[in-house]
């Protein structure tokens, strides 16, 4: 039986993550809260449980929301408790280094620095000290970061010649985003066509570490582009050797003709590939127009059965009832926008964890909460069925699932029936 996750009431008066500060002499300076009690400690396994709750165990996470690393340190806390001796930010430090700083936060502030996750992980004041080596070799850390799973957005070196000819996929990338950023001819369809052997059958599924050609046919024509077009000057014939025979000259001429034919064939193949890509794009556009005319212009956010229904009553929710509908899916499941629109929110939102909110062309807003990864940014236009993130269990959540809402406004409290909204757009649930 699948676990039916749900988010709990957000309690803003409690401290969220390791971000406590005190003011020294009115200067607004972040300092650790020192006490006279015994030193606090926790073993590595407990800290890993806290990280699993705070960031789904991603020790390198940096979503741009002001909190960094597996234990979600604010920058002021990281600096106040000596984290900069290891790295400028927590997400740039090793797991052991983050735990070493967390031990100091635990000693100064107690488990309350992680109000929700400390309870779930069993973080207490009298745990065993962790077996860590925070002063480890930074080179080893850098080597580990080059694996596929640890590639960081916007920091991976790209192979460039003038402008980028190859692109290395990082977390959160989409073909449409890469095509727009790198101005790829033919858009995402052209990019997919040029990299189909690398990507596979699903253009929505690209993996960190994959290297994509940014120009269709680059690899195929590179070899012929360097072929000389002018014959080199004949070198003096050594004495005693005969001059080149007519047969030899004929062979050279035939080879030139073959190379010329090959180049023409390759150019023709490129044009045909572009034509096929355009035809597919036209068919897709026609299908979308037809769907719009029949009212079936929406898609389901995930392929899964319903979990906790809309308007279910209970004290777990701040409004006294469930304001959306839950889809119980494993962490990492692709989450799609149910319709075309513009992203108006993408980031951390309290009890909802990491969320995305999209404003649709009909004036309605859709929310996707408890995500483990976000693939879009504020102000970005998205299409129906475009991946906007991946499901998770961030925020106040009892297990991996997608919380989905439809609203009349961008904020909490303006909810309408999300299932009815999807069905009105032709989605079968």
ZIPE-V226382 format. One record per helix or strand of 3 or more residues. SS is the DSSP state (alpha for helix, beta for strand). FROM is the first residue (numbers start at 1). TO is the last residue. Records with the same first field share a line. If there is no record, write none. Layout:
SS=FROM-TO  FROM-TO
This chain:
alpha=44-55  75-80  83-85  90-92  95-109  111-114  117-121  138-144  148-150  175-182  187-194  196-199  218-225  246-294  350-352  418-424
beta=166-168  211-213  325-327  334-336  341-348  354-360  365-374  387-392  401-407
